[in-house]
């Protein structure tokens, strides 16, 4: 008896893989055991594998033509999904696509694909692992050059190769530890094998720890460098937000306390994504709503990679609160309103601007770009952690390796078990050991048709 998931993989799936909407061309992909039959019934005769052929496309039941197009045939298992595949390169009108979907739906065993189903079949057929799949979706979602370069590096398999090497070395260390158990009656052999396994575990612990302590470079590139505009009311945070965004994002008013919630805008800083957040002015709140806005402002600043503390040059107030500059968080003091007649330019700051006139804004943007570049230096050249899921499993791996040396004092059996746990944690990253819900989360991020 076949399960639901098994019967689903026996289906032949199809989807639009090019952009939606009215276009010159549209590519429809078909994958599964009936892909060749679908091509035979809609666009006979079937072309040679990997050769494009011009065909008249017909509905398999009515024989009605719905397009004249190029078709391609790819025989499995040497395909992207590992299954038989075909592609229809159609004209991009909505009526043409509707005709193609109706024709394919009429072929027994064919159905529309769900989000990420092509990529998931590729994973299940050994054509890619989870880190490569995540790199592909990040490449599709990339908005900046840095995101594109990092995603392409991961999609090429650089990260999976690193984790798989470590996993194999941990398996090797575990084999040594288990040989120490098997030859426990031969003291010299057992002691040598155990000592060698412990040395290997210690080396890997140092190497993996160095990988983990990366300052979140990969995650910053992927998710964006978080910049928070903070300061007392009416210092010009909202005006600076609008100047950085080059459009009216925030309401600017002389009335203090007008910013009640956190407003965000995404900027491309020298090829890197930055998320700039405008927050409520920090003061004694006049009401419950403003108090909530201040609480959110402090929480957002706590999570920021960089805080811009805005100072009013016409009425300088006390310096940055200690809680904003704590825990090694970087704070940049920005003196605003330097165009005002009463401005005090001698006020200590890292940068001086006028959000109203634009003075110093381009220089500030350049400085922010350099700060982001420093924070992400090397993220596109070496394999880096790009997902919270990776970081959690690497931490689990290190916890197990840390326990190896202490467990070895209680016998090689416990040490071998900790080495197994460490190797399994790395296996979960690439998908060699993974619960179904993790797979669902990863592939749900894909668009339909990928």
N, C-alpha and C positions, 0 to 999 in steps of 0.2 A: 504494500500500500504506500503510495507517495504522499508526502506531507505537502502542506500548502506552499511552503517556500520552494520545495522541489518542483512542484507543478508550475510555479511561476517562472522558474528558470527554463522550463521546457517550452514556454511560450515564445513566440517571435514578437519582438517589440519594434515599434517605429516611432519617430518623432522628428520634428523640425529641428535641425542642428545649427542653422544659420539664424541671423537676426529676425525677429518677428516684425510684422508690418509690411507695407508695400515696398518691395525691393526689386531690383533687376533680376537677381537670381536667388533661389532658395534651395538649400540642400536638405533632403529628407534622408535619414539613415534608417536602415532596417537591420536587425541582428537577431539571430536565432535559427533553429533547425529548418524553418519554413521560408527563410530569406530567399533561397534559390527558387523555390516554387512560386513565391510572390513575384519575383522578377520574370519568371517564365510566363506567368499568367497576365502580367501587366505590360511587359515590354519585350516580348519574344522577338527574335531568338536571344538567348542569354549570351552576352559577350565573353570573350576570353578573360580569364582572371587578370585583374589589374590593368585592363585596357578599357578606355572610354569608348562608348559607341552611341551613335545617334539613333533614337528610336521614337516611334509613335506610341504614346502611352494610352492604354484603354482600360476601362472598367472591366474586371474579369467576368462579370455576369451579363452586363448589357452590351459590352463591346463598344460603348461610346468613347470617343477620343476626348481626353481632357488636357493634353499638352504634347508638344514635340520637344524632346529634351535629351540630354546626355545621361547615360546610366553606366554604372560600374559594378563589377562583381568581384568579391573577395572571398576566397574559399578558406574556411577555418582549418586548422587552428592558428594559422599565421595571420591573424587579424588583431585589431585593437582590443576587441572583447574576447578573443579566443574562439569565437563562434563564426559560422557563415554570416557574411554581411553583404549588403548591397547599398548603393547610394543612387538617389534620383536627383539630378541637378536641373531643377525646374525653373520656369519663369516665376517671379516672386509675387504674383497677384493672389489676393485672398481666395478668389474662386478656383484658381488652379490648385492651391494647397488643399482647399476643401475637397476637390475632386480626387486628389492623390490620397488623402486620408480615408475617403469613402471607399476607394478602390482597394487599399491595403486592408481595411477593416473587413472587406468581403472575402478575403483569403482565410480559410480555416486556420486557426492557431495564431493569428496575428492580432495584436491589440496595441493601443497607444502606450508608450513608455511612461513610467513615473519619474519623478525628479531623481537624477543621479543613477538611474538603473543601468545605463550603458557602462559607466565607470565602475559600478559595483560588480557587474559581470566580469569586467576586466580584472578586478581584484580577486574575485572568486576563482577565476581561471588562471591565476598566477601571472598576469600581464603587468601588474603594478602592485605596490604595497600601499599601506595607509599614508605614509609620509609623502609618497609621490602623488597620491590622489589629493592630499591636502595642498600640495604645491600647485597642482593643476587648477584647483578652484581658486586659490589665491592669485594665480596668474590671470584667470578670467576676471577676478574682482579688482585687480591692480589699478590704482588711480595715478600713481607716481612712478618715476623711473626707478627709484630705490625699491619700491614694492615689486615692480616687474622683475628687476635683476635678482632679488632674493627669491621670489617665487620660482623663477626659471631655474635657479641653482638647485632648489629643493626638488622641483619636478624632474630634474635630470638624474636624481637618485643620490646626490651627495650626502644627504642626511641619513638615508636608509643604509647606505654603505657603511657609514661610521658606526651606527647603532648595531648593525649586523656583525661587524668586526668585533665589537666589544662583547656581543652576545656569544659569539663563537669562542672567544678567549675565556669567557666565564665558564662555558661548557667544558673547555679544556682543563681549567683549574678544578672544576668539580670532578672531572674524570681522574685527575691526579689524587684528589682527596679520597675518592672512593677506592682507588688502588691502594691507598694507605690502609683503608679498612680491610680490603681483601687480603693484603699481605701483612696483617698485624702480627702474625707469628714470626715474620722475618723482620726483626727490629731495624736493621740498616735500611732495607728497602722502604719500609713503612715511614720511617722518620724522614728520609730523603724526599719521598713523594709529598708528604705533608708540608715540609718546609718549602718546597718548590711551589706548591699550591698557594700557601700563605703569601709568599713573595709576589706571585702573580696577582693575587687579590689586592695586595697593598698598592702595587703599581697601577692597577685599574682604578682603584679608589682615588688616587691622586689625579689621574687623567680625566676621569669623569667629573670629579669635583671642580676642576679647572673649567670644564665645559659648562657646568651649571652656573658658575660665578662669572657671568658674562654681562652683568648690568642690564639684563633684559633687552639687549641690542636687537635681536631678531623680532621680539614681540613689539618693540617700539616701532620698527620699520613697518611691520604688518598692520598694527592697530592704530598707529599714530603717536607722535610725541605730544604729551598733554601739557598745555600751557594754561595757567589760570591767571586772570587779571584780578588782583585783589587790592584792597585799600579802603580808606574811609569813604563816606558818601561824598559825591560831588567833586571828586578829584579828576574825573574825566575818563573813567574806565570804559563806559559805553561809547564815548567819542573815539577812544583808541581802538575799540573793537571795530567800529565802522570804518576807521581809517585803514586798519589792517585788512579788512574784508573788501574794501573799496566799494562798499554799498551800505545802505541803511539796514543793519541787522538789529540794533538795539535802539530803544527810545532814549533820546537825549533830552533832559529837562533840568532846569535849575532847582527843582524841588528835590530835596534829599529823600532817599529811600525809594526811588521809583523803580529800581531793579529789584524784583522780589524773587525771581527764579533764576536758575542758571541757563544762560543762552550760549549756544555753541556755534562755531563756524570752522569749517575745514579749510586749511591753507596748504598750498604746495610751496614749501620752503626749500629752494635749491634742489628740487627733486625728491624731497622727503615730505611725508604727510605730517601735518601738525594739527591738533585739535585745540583751538583757542576758546576758552570759556570765560564769559563775562559774569561776574557774581555780584551779589548784594553788597552794599557798603557796610563795612564792619563798624558798628557803634552800638550803644545801648538801644535796643529795639523799641519802637514806639507802639507796636501792636503785635498780635499773634502771627499775622501773615508775614510781617517783616522779620519777626523773630525766626520763623521757619526758613525764610530766605537766607538769613545769616547762618543758620545751622547748616544748610546745604552748601553755602559758600565755604565754610570751614572744612566740611567733609570733602568737597572737591579739591580744595587746596592740599588737603592731607594726601590725596591720591596723585597729585600732579608730579610731573617730571621737572617742571620749572614754574616758579611763581614770579609774576611781574608785580612788584609792589609799587603802586602808582602814588606819587607824591604831588600835591598841589603846590606849585612854585609860588603862588600868591599867599599861601597860608600853611607853611610846612607844619605837619603834625608829628607826633612821636614816631620813632623808627619801627621797623617790622616787629610784630609780636613774636615772642620767643617760640610759641608753638608752631608758627608758620615756617620758621627757619630751622626747625629741629630735624633730627634724624638724617642729617647730611643732605637735606633737600636744598637744591640750588635756588637762590632768590636773587632777582635782578631788580635793583631800585631804579625806577624810571621817573624822572622829574618832568611833569607835564605843565602846560600853560606858560611856557617860557616867553610867549609873545605878549603877555599881559604887562601893562606898565608897572605894576607893583610886584612883578616876579623877582624872586630872590634866587639868582643863578648860582650863588655860593653854597646852596643847600647840598649836602653830600648826596651823591647819586652815582649810578653806573652809566646812565644815559639820559640825555635831555631832549625833550621833544615839545612840539605843539600839535596836539591832535586836531586842533581847529584849522591851522594853516598848513599842516603837513610837514613842517620843519622837523628834520631828524627822523622821520618815519622810515624812509628808505634805508637809512643807516641802521635803524633798529631791526628792520627785517633782515638785513645782511648779518647782523650780530646773532639773531635768533637762528638763522640758517647755519651759521658756524657752530653754534651750541648743539643743534640737532645732529649735525654731521659728526661732532666729537662723540656724542652719546651713542651713535650707531656705527662708529668706525670699525670696519672689518666685517660688518654684517653680511656683505655681499660677496666676500672673498672666501670665507670659511663656513662650514656647516654650523648653524646656530639654532638654538631653540626658538621656534616660532609659535608654539601653541601651549596653552596652560596644561593641556593633556600630556604633552611631552614632559614638561617640567615636573609634574606630579609623579610620573613613572620614574623619572631619573632620580628624584628624591627618594622614592621607594627602593630603587636599586642601591643607592648609597647607604641607606639605612641598613639594608641587608649586608652590604660589604663591611660596614662598620661593626656589625655583629659577628662577622667571621672570625676575627682575631680573638674576641672574648669567648665565643662558642668553642673555639679550638682547644681552650684549656679544659673544656668538659668533654672533649673527645672529637675525633674527625667526623663522626656522624652528624652532629649539629652543624659543623662548619660546612659540610657538603649540602645540607638542607638550605642554609643561608645563601650559598652560591646558586642553588637552583632558583630560589626566590629572586635573586638579583638578575639572573638571566631571563626569567619569565617577565620581569618588569620591562626590560628592553624589548622583549618579544611582543609585548602589548602595544608598544609604540608603532612598530611596523605592521602589526596586524597578524602576527603568527599565533598569538594567543590573545583572543579578544572576544568579550561577550557581545551578543547580538545588538544590545542597545547602543554600544559605542559605534558599531558599524552604521546603525540607523542614523545617529547624530552626524557622523562624518559625511555620508552620502546624501543626506537631506539638504546639505548646503549647495549641492549642484543644481543647476538649472535643468529643466526637462530637455532631453536631447543630448546630454553629456554624461 
